[in-house]
């Protein structure tokens, strides 16, 4: 299983101005496991798309887009 790099790293701002940079599908899955926001449909879609990217079923670009959408909805996208 490879890391499946995102086309552009995703910068997140968590409480207390702590920053996280997510550069690939594996990092995204790890971050999603400790997700600070609501685990709604955008969250579930992002998780599934990132897992699919790791399995080679979906592109890293699609996984990144889903992850960004979930982060934006959660209000943590920098």
C-alpha positions as CSV (number, residue, x, y, z in Angstrom):
1,X,0.0,0.0,0.0
2,X,1.6,3.3,-1.0
3,X,0.9,6.7,0.5
4,X,-0.8,8.1,-2.7
5,X,0.4,11.8,-2.5
6,X,-2.1,14.5,-2.9
7,X,-1.6,16.9,-5.9
8,X,-1.3,19.8,-3.3
9,X,-0.8,19.4,0.4
10,X,-3.8,20.4,2.5
11,X,-3.2,22.8,5.4
12,X,-5.6,22.6,8.4
13,X,-5.9,24.9,11.4
14,X,-7.1,23.2,14.6
15,X,-8.0,24.9,17.8
16,X,-5.2,27.0,19.4
17,X,-3.8,27.7,16.0
18,X,-2.2,24.3,15.7
19,X,-1.5,23.5,12.0
20,X,-1.5,20.2,10.3
21,X,-0.4,19.6,6.7
22,X,-1.9,16.5,5.1
23,X,0.2,15.5,2.0
24,X,-1.2,12.1,1.1
25,X,-4.1,9.7,1.5
26,X,-2.4,7.8,4.4
27,X,-1.9,11.0,6.4
28,X,-5.5,11.9,5.7
29,X,-6.9,8.6,6.9
30,X,-4.8,8.9,10.1
31,X,-6.1,12.4,10.6
32,X,-9.7,11.4,9.9
33,X,-9.4,8.8,12.7
34,X,-9.0,11.7,15.2
35,X,-11.3,14.0,13.3
36,X,-12.2,17.1,15.4
37,X,-15.4,17.9,13.6
38,X,-18.8,16.2,13.2
39,X,-18.6,12.8,11.5
40,X,-21.2,13.6,8.9
41,X,-21.6,12.5,5.3
42,X,-18.7,14.7,4.1
43,X,-16.5,13.1,6.7
44,X,-17.6,9.6,5.7
45,X,-17.1,10.3,2.0
46,X,-13.6,11.7,2.7
47,X,-12.7,8.6,4.7
48,X,-14.0,6.2,2.0
49,X,-12.3,8.1,-0.8
50,X,-9.0,8.2,1.0
51,X,-9.2,4.4,1.7
52,X,-10.2,3.8,-1.9
53,X,-7.1,5.8,-3.0
54,X,-4.9,3.7,-0.9
55,X,-6.4,0.6,-2.5
56,X,-5.9,2.0,-6.0
57,X,-9.7,2.2,-6.6
58,X,-9.8,6.0,-6.7
59,X,-7.3,8.7,-7.6
60,X,-5.4,10.7,-5.0
61,X,-6.8,13.8,-6.7
62,X,-10.4,12.7,-5.9
63,X,-9.5,11.7,-2.4
64,X,-7.9,15.1,-1.8
65,X,-11.0,16.9,-3.1
66,X,-13.2,14.9,-0.7
67,X,-10.8,15.6,2.2
68,X,-10.8,19.3,1.4
69,X,-14.6,19.4,1.2
70,X,-14.9,17.7,4.6
71,X,-12.3,20.0,6.2
72,X,-14.0,23.1,4.7
73,X,-17.3,21.9,6.1
74,X,-15.8,21.3,9.5
75,X,-14.2,24.8,9.5
76,X,-10.6,23.6,9.8
77,X,-9.3,24.3,6.3
78,X,-6.6,27.0,6.4
